Amino acid sequence: MFAPSRAEARRFLAETWAKFRAGTPLQGLETTAAPLIAMHPEYHALLEAAEAALDRDYAPEAGEMNPFLHLSLHLAVAEQLAIDQPAGIRAQFDRLRLARGDEHAALHALIECLGETLWQAQRIGGAPDANVYLDCLARQR
């Protein structure tokens, strides 16, 4: 299983964005990552100067959003939607997209629930629970 370090994962996002901007052909996961990065212009300058941010910590308790985590969660959700895993996530996404009238807003609902599910799993020291994830999505409007 591929388990990149924090710096490698961040560098992947920055390099993918650089390739996309340069018009260089994308490969593998880059083809999924580039459009997701494009949807977040607020992160473009950071990714274009990523070396300075490779080791930076983001403190949620200080109200800081970790842009690398956010984009990584987008990637995770894209993969989940592509294979409908956990089963039913695609239907929940379609429902939220219709309810919110915006695909990106629906993706953010999935990211919010995925983040909550991962946080709960870390807190109890267990694996993420698909039922917790899907229950969270069912509560989203």
ABEGO torsion letter per residue (X at the ends): XBBBBAAAAAAAAAAAAAAAAAGBBBBEAAAAAAAAAAABAAAAAAAAAAAAAAABBBBAAAGBBBAAAAAAAAAAAAAAAAAGOBBGAAAAAAAAAAAAGBAAAAAAAAAAAAAAAAAAAAAAGBBBBAAAAAAAAAABX
